[in-house]
Amino acid sequence: MADTEWRGEFTSDEVEALHLEAFGVAGPTTDWRGVVEAHSLGWVTARDDVGLTGFVNVLADGGIHAWLQDVMVAERVRHQGVGQALVGEAGRGAAAAGAEWLHVDFEPELEDFYLRACGFSPTSAGLLRLSPA
């Protein structure tokens, strides 16, 4: 099992490689460190003796709401509890920072993970694309 850490150390190159592996595309930035330090409530890293195995960005509204963004787990450690550990640590870190609610959006195939394994409740939400695909 990987060790998780709220606001753990990472390099932008590590997260960019993990984003490519997790989503099959390059991330929205190459300066992950700068972005999360400037705009995030926090983040969680997961590491093992090989390197970075997971990462999640935790955003906030400045009040009581926080959101998970870009939950990423390396293929070599998937289905071993790393994602659940990332989400759990993100919840603890967000709560310690004053958040009372943790939100997440996900694709239908991830419903079992978020609702059952991580304990989220289903909600209705909306999404509006602001730029062409």
FIKOLZA-1660 file (N, C-alpha, C; in steps of 0.1 Angstrom, whole numbers, plus 5000, padded with zeros to 4 digits):
% residues 133
   i   px   py   pz ch aa at
   1 5008 4988 5000  A  M  N
   1 5000 5000 5000  A  M CA
   1 5009 5012 5000  A  M  C
   2 5005 5022 4993  A  A  N
   2 5012 5035 4992  A  A CA
   2 5009 5043 5004  A  A  C
   3 5019 5052 5008  A  D  N
   3 5018 5062 5018  A  D CA
   3 5012 5074 5012  A  D  C
   4 5001 5079 5019  A  T  N
   4 4995 5092 5014  A  T CA
   4 4999 5103 5023  A  T  C
   5 4999 5115 5017  A  E  N
   5 5003 5127 5025  A  E CA
   5 4995 5139 5020  A  E  C
   6 4989 5146 5029  A  W  N
   6 4982 5159 5026  A  W CA
   6 4993 5169 5023  A  W  C
   7 4992 5176 5011  A  R  N
   7 5002 5185 5007  A  R CA
   7 5016 5179 5006  A  R  C
   8 5016 5167 5001  A  G  N
   8 5029 5160 5000  A  G CA
   8 5038 5165 4989  A  G  C
   9 5050 5163 4989  A  E  N
   9 5060 5167 4979  A  E CA
   9 5057 5160 4966  A  E  C
  10 5059 5167 4955  A  F  N
  10 5059 5162 4941  A  F CA
  10 5065 5171 4932  A  F  C
  11 5069 5166 4920  A  T  N
  11 5073 5175 4909  A  T CA
  11 5062 5176 4899  A  T  C
  12 5062 5187 4891  A  S  N
  12 5053 5188 4880  A  S CA
  12 5054 5177 4870  A  S  C
  13 5066 5173 4868  A  D  N
  13 5069 5162 4858  A  D CA
  13 5062 5149 4863  A  D  C
  14 5063 5146 4876  A  E  N
  14 5057 5134 4881  A  E CA
  14 5042 5134 4879  A  E  C
  15 5035 5145 4882  A  V  N
  15 5021 5146 4881  A  V CA
  15 5017 5146 4866  A  V  C
  16 5024 5152 4858  A  E  N
  16 5021 5152 4844  A  E CA
  16 5022 5138 4838  A  E  C
  17 5032 5130 4842  A  A  N
  17 5033 5116 4837  A  A CA
  17 5021 5108 4843  A  A  C
  18 5017 5110 4855  A  L  N
  18 5006 5103 4861  A  L CA
  18 4993 5107 4854  A  L  C
  19 4991 5120 4851  A  H  N
  19 4979 5125 4844  A  H CA
  19 4978 5118 4830  A  H  C
  20 4989 5117 4823  A  L  N
  20 4989 5110 4810  A  L CA
  20 4985 5096 4811  A  L  C
  21 4991 5089 4822  A  E  N
  21 4988 5075 4824  A  E CA
  21 4973 5073 4828  A  E  C
  22 4968 5082 4837  A  A  N
  22 4954 5080 4842  A  A CA
  22 4944 5084 4832  A  A  C
  23 4946 5094 4824  A  F  N
  23 4936 5100 4815  A  F CA
  23 4939 5098 4800  A  F  C
  24 4951 5094 4797  A  G  N
  24 4955 5092 4783  A  G CA
  24 4957 5105 4775  A  G  C
  25 4958 5116 4782  A  V  N
  25 4961 5129 4776  A  V CA
  25 4969 5137 4785  A  V  C
  26 4977 5146 4779  A  A  N
  26 4985 5155 4788  A  A CA
  26 4976 5164 4796  A  A  C
  27 4981 5168 4808  A  G  N
  27 4973 5176 4817  A  G CA
  27 4970 5190 4811  A  G  C
  28 4962 5198 4818  A  P  N
  28 4959 5211 4814  A  P CA
  28 4970 5221 4816  A  P  C
  29 4981 5217 4823  A  T  N
  29 4992 5225 4827  A  T CA
  29 5005 5217 4827  A  T  C
  30 5016 5223 4826  A  T  N
  30 5029 5216 4829  A  T CA
  30 5034 5221 4842  A  T  C
  31 5028 5231 4848  A  D  N
  31 5033 5237 4861  A  D CA
  31 5023 5233 4872  A  D  C
  32 5022 5220 4875  A  W  N
  32 5012 5215 4885  A  W CA
  32 5015 5221 4898  A  W  C
  33 5028 5222 4902  A  R  N
  33 5032 5228 4915  A  R CA
  33 5027 5242 4916  A  R  C
  34 5029 5250 4906  A  G  N
  34 5025 5264 4907  A  G CA
  34 5010 5266 4907  A  G  C
  35 5003 5257 4900  A  V  N
  35 4988 5258 4900  A  V CA
  35 4982 5254 4913  A  V  C
  36 4986 5243 4919  A  V  N
  36 4980 5239 4931  A  V CA
  36 4984 5248 4943  A  V  C
  37 4997 5253 4943  A  E  N
  37 5000 5262 4954  A  E CA
  37 4993 5275 4953  A  E  C
  38 4989 5280 4941  A  A  N
  38 4982 5293 4939  A  A CA
  38 4967 5291 4941  A  A  C
  39 4961 5280 4937  A  H  N
  39 4947 5279 4936  A  H CA
  39 4940 5268 4944  A  H  C
  40 4947 5260 4951  A  S  N
  40 4941 5248 4957  A  S CA
  40 4941 5249 4972  A  S  C
  41 4930 5243 4978  A  L  N
  41 4930 5242 4993  A  L CA
  41 4942 5233 4997  A  L  C
  42 4944 5223 4989  A  G  N
  42 4955 5213 4991  A  G CA
  42 4955 5202 4981  A  G  C
  43 4963 5192 4983  A  W  N
  43 4964 5181 4974  A  W CA
  43 4969 5169 4982  A  W  C
  44 4967 5157 4977  A  V  N
  44 4972 5145 4983  A  V CA
  44 4981 5138 4974  A  V  C
  45 4992 5133 4979  A  T  N
  45 5001 5125 4971  A  T CA
  45 5001 5111 4977  A  T  C
  46 5003 5101 4969  A  A  N
  46 5005 5087 4973  A  A CA
  46 5019 5082 4967  A  A  C
  47 5027 5076 4975  A  R  N
  47 5040 5072 4971  A  R CA
  47 5043 5058 4976  A  R  C
  48 5050 5050 4968  A  D  N
  48 5056 5038 4973  A  D CA
  48 5071 5038 4971  A  D  C
  49 5078 5027 4972  A  D  N
  49 5093 5028 4970  A  D CA
  49 5097 5030 4956  A  D  C
  50 5088 5029 4946  A  V  N
  50 5091 5032 4932  A  V CA
  50 5089 5047 4929  A  V  C
  51 5079 5053 4935  A  G  N
  51 5077 5067 4932  A  G CA
  51 5062 5071 4934  A  G  C
  52 5058 5082 4927  A  L  N
  52 5044 5087 4929  A  L CA
  52 5034 5077 4923  A  L  C
  53 5025 5073 4931  A  T  N
  53 5015 5063 4927  A  T CA
  53 5001 5069 4926  A  T  C
  54 4999 5081 4932  A  G  N
  54 4986 5087 4931  A  G CA
  54 4987 5102 4935  A  G  C
  55 4976 5109 4930  A  F  N
  55 4976 5124 4933  A  F CA
  55 4961 5128 4931  A  F  C
  56 4957 5137 4940  A  V  N
  56 4944 5143 4938  A  V CA
  56 4945 5158 4942  A  V  C
  57 4939 5167 4935  A  N  N
  57 4938 5181 4938  A  N CA
  57 4925 5184 4945  A  N  C
  58 4926 5192 4955  A  V  N
  58 4914 5196 4963  A  V CA
  58 4912 5211 4962  A  V  C
  59 4901 5214 4956  A  L  N
  59 4898 5228 4954  A  L CA
  59 4887 5232 4964  A  L  C
  60 4886 5246 4966  A  A  N
  60 4876 5250 4976  A  A CA
  60 4870 5264 4972  A  A  C
  61 4859 5267 4978  A  D  N
  61 4852 5280 4975  A  D CA
  61 4856 5290 4985  A  D  C
  62 4865 5288 4994  A  G  N
  62 4868 5297 5005  A  G CA
  62 4859 5296 5017  A  G  C
  63 4849 5288 5016  A  G  N
  63 4840 5286 5027  A  G CA
  63 4840 5272 5031  A  G  C
  64 4828 5265 5031  A  I  N
  64 4827 5252 5036  A  I CA
  64 4826 5241 5026  A  I  C
  65 4828 5244 5013  A  H  N
  65 4828 5234 5003  A  H CA
  65 4841 5232 4997  A  H  C
  66 4845 5219 4994  A  A  N
  66 4857 5215 4987  A  A CA
  66 4854 5205 4977  A  A  C
  67 4862 5204 4966  A  W  N
  67 4860 5195 4955  A  W CA
  67 4872 5187 4952  A  W  C
  68 4870 5175 4948  A  L  N
  68 4881 5166 4943  A  L CA
  68 4882 5169 4928  A  L  C
  69 4894 5170 4923  A  Q  N
  69 4897 5172 4909  A  Q CA
  69 4909 5163 4905  A  Q  C
  70 4908 5156 4895  A  D  N
  70 4919 5148 4889  A  D CA
  70 4924 5138 4899  A  D  C
  71 4915 5129 4903  A  V  N
  71 4920 5118 4911  A  V CA
  71 4927 5108 4901  A  V  C
  72 4940 5106 4904  A  M  N
  72 4949 5098 4895  A  M CA
  72 4956 5087 4903  A  M  C
  73 4956 5075 4897  A  V  N
  73 4963 5064 4903  A  V CA
  73 4971 5057 4892  A  V  C
  74 4983 5054 4895  A  A  N
  74 4992 5047 4885  A  A CA
  74 4986 5033 4882  A  A  C
  75 4987 5029 4870  A  E  N
  75 4982 5016 4866  A  E CA
  75 4987 5004 4874  A  E  C
  76 5000 5005 4878  A  R  N
  76 5006 4994 4885  A  R CA
  76 5001 4991 4899  A  R  C
  77 4993 5001 4904  A  V  N
  77 4988 4999 4918  A  V CA
  77 4973 5001 4918  A  V  C
  78 4966 5001 4907  A  R  N
  78 4952 5002 4907  A  R CA
  78 4946 4989 4913  A  R  C
  79 4934 4991 4919  A  H  N
  79 4926 4981 4926  A  H CA
  79 4934 4976 4939  A  H  C
  80 4942 4984 4945  A  Q  N
  80 4949 4981 4957  A  Q CA
  80 4946 4990 4968  A  Q  C
  81 4936 4999 4967  A  G  N
  81 4932 5008 4977  A  G CA
  81 4938 5022 4977  A  G  C
  82 4947 5024 4967  A  V  N
  82 4953 5037 4966  A  V CA
  82 4943 5048 4964  A  V  C
  83 4934 5047 4955  A  G  N
  83 4924 5057 4952  A  G CA
  83 4916 5060 4964  A  G  C
  84 4912 5050 4971  A  Q  N
  84 4904 5052 4983  A  Q CA
  84 4912 5059 4994  A  Q  C
  85 4925 5055 4995  A  A  N
  85 4933 5062 5005  A  A CA
  85 4935 5077 5001  A  A  C
  86 4937 5080 4988  A  L  N
  86 4938 5094 4984  A  L CA
  86 4926 5102 4988  A  L  C
  87 4914 5096 4985  A  V  N
  87 4901 5103 4988  A  V CA
  87 4899 5105 5003  A  V  C
  88 4903 5095 5011  A  G  N
  88 4902 5096 5025  A  G CA
  88 4911 5107 5031  A  G  C
  89 4923 5107 5026  A  E  N
  89 4932 5117 5031  A  E CA
  89 4928 5131 5026  A  E  C
  90 4922 5132 5014  A  A  N
  90 4917 5145 5009  A  A CA
  90 4906 5150 5018  A  A  C
  91 4897 5141 5022  A  G  N
  91 4886 5145 5031  A  G CA
  91 4891 5149 5045  A  G  C
  92 4901 5142 5050  A  R  N
  92 4906 5146 5063  A  R CA
  92 4913 5160 5062  A  R  C
  93 4921 5162 5052  A  G  N
  93 4928 5175 5050  A  G CA
  93 4918 5186 5048  A  G  C
  94 4908 5184 5040  A  A  N
  94 4898 5194 5037  A  A CA
  94 4891 5198 5050  A  A  C
  95 4887 5188 5057  A  A  N
  95 4880 5190 5070  A  A CA
  95 4889 5198 5080  A  A  C
  96 4901 5195 5081  A  A  N
  96 4910 5202 5090  A  A CA
  96 4912 5216 5085  A  A  C
  97 4910 5219 5072  A  A  N
  97 4912 5233 5067  A  A CA
  97 4898 5240 5068  A  A  C
  98 4888 5234 5073  A  G  N
  98 4875 5241 5076  A  G CA
  98 4864 5237 5066  A  G  C
  99 4866 5229 5057  A  A  N
  99 4855 5224 5048  A  A CA
  99 4846 5215 5055  A  A  C
 100 4833 5217 5052  A  E  N
 100 4823 5208 5058  A  E CA
 100 4817 5198 5048  A  E  C
 101 4819 5201 5035  A  W  N
 101 4814 5193 5024  A  W CA
 101 4825 5190 5014  A  W  C
 102 4825 5178 5009  A  L  N
 102 4835 5174 4999  A  L CA
 102 4827 5169 4987  A  L  C
 103 4829 5175 4976  A  H  N
 103 4821 5172 4963  A  H CA
 103 4830 5165 4954  A  H  C
 104 4824 5157 4945  A  V  N
 104 4832 5150 4934  A  V CA
 104 4822 5148 4922  A  V  C
 105 4827 5150 4910  A  D  N
 105 4820 5147 4898  A  D CA
 105 4827 5135 4892  A  D  C
 106 4820 5125 4886  A  F  N
 106 4826 5113 4881  A  F CA
 106 4818 5108 4870  A  F  C
 107 4825 5100 4861  A  E  N
 107 4818 5093 4850  A  E CA
 107 4810 5081 4856  A  E  C
 108 4800 5076 4849  A  P  N
 108 4791 5066 4855  A  P CA
 108 4799 5053 4859  A  P  C
 109 4809 5049 4852  A  E  N
 109 4817 5037 4855  A  E CA
 109 4824 5038 4868  A  E  C
 110 4825 5050 4874  A  L  N
 110 4832 5052 4887  A  L CA
 110 4822 5053 4898  A  L  C
 111 4809 5051 4896  A  E  N
 111 4799 5053 4906  A  E CA
 111 4802 5043 4918  A  E  C
 112 4805 5031 4915  A  D  N
 112 4807 5021 4926  A  D CA
 112 4819 5026 4935  A  D  C
 113 4829 5030 4929  A  F  N
 113 4841 5035 4936  A  F CA
 113 4837 5047 4946  A  F  C
 114 4832 5057 4940  A  Y  N
 114 4829 5069 4948  A  Y CA
 114 4817 5067 4958  A  Y  C
 115 4807 5061 4954  A  L  N
 115 4795 5059 4963  A  L CA
 115 4797 5048 4973  A  L  C
 116 4803 5037 4969  A  R  N
 116 4804 5026 4978  A  R CA
 116 4817 5025 4985  A  R  C
 117 4828 5026 4978  A  A  N
 117 4841 5025 4984  A  A CA
 117 4845 5037 4992  A  A  C
 118 4841 5049 4987  A  C  N
 118 4845 5061 4994  A  C CA
 118 4834 5068 5002  A  C  C
 119 4822 5064 5001  A  G  N
 119 4811 5069 5010  A  G CA
 119 4804 5081 5006  A  G  C
 120 4806 5086 4993  A  F  N
 120 4799 5097 4988  A  F CA
 120 4784 5094 4987  A  F  C
 121 4775 5104 4988  A  S  N
 121 4761 5102 4985  A  S CA
 121 4758 5107 4971  A  S  C
 122 4749 5101 4964  A  P  N
 122 4745 5106 4951  A  P CA
 122 4738 5120 4952  A  P  C
 123 4741 5128 4942  A  T  N
 123 4734 5141 4941  A  T CA
 123 4732 5144 4926  A  T  C
 124 4724 5154 4923  A  S  N
 124 4722 5158 4910  A  S CA
 124 4731 5170 4907  A  S  C
 125 4737 5171 4896  A  A  N
 125 4746 5182 4892  A  A CA
 125 4744 5186 4878  A  A  C
 126 4750 5197 4874  A  G  N
 126 4750 5201 4860  A  G CA
 126 4763 5204 4855  A  G  C
 127 4765 5204 4842  A  L  N
 127 4778 5207 4836  A  L CA
 127 4776 5215 4823  A  L  C
 128 4783 5226 4821  A  L  N
 128 4782 5234 4809  A  L CA
 128 4795 5236 4803  A  L  C
 129 4797 5231 4790  A  R  N
 129 4809 5233 4783  A  R CA
 129 4811 5247 4779  A  R  C
 130 4822 5253 4782  A  L  N
 130 4824 5267 4779  A  L CA
 130 4833 5269 4767  A  L  C
 131 4839 5259 4762  A  S  N
 131 4847 5260 4749  A  S CA
 131 4844 5248 4741  A  S  C
 132 4847 5249 4728  A  P  N
 132 4844 5237 4719  A  P CA
 132 4853 5226 4722  A  P  C
 133 4848 5214 4720  A  A  N
 133 4856 5202 4723  A  A CA
 133 4868 5201 4714  A  A  C
% end
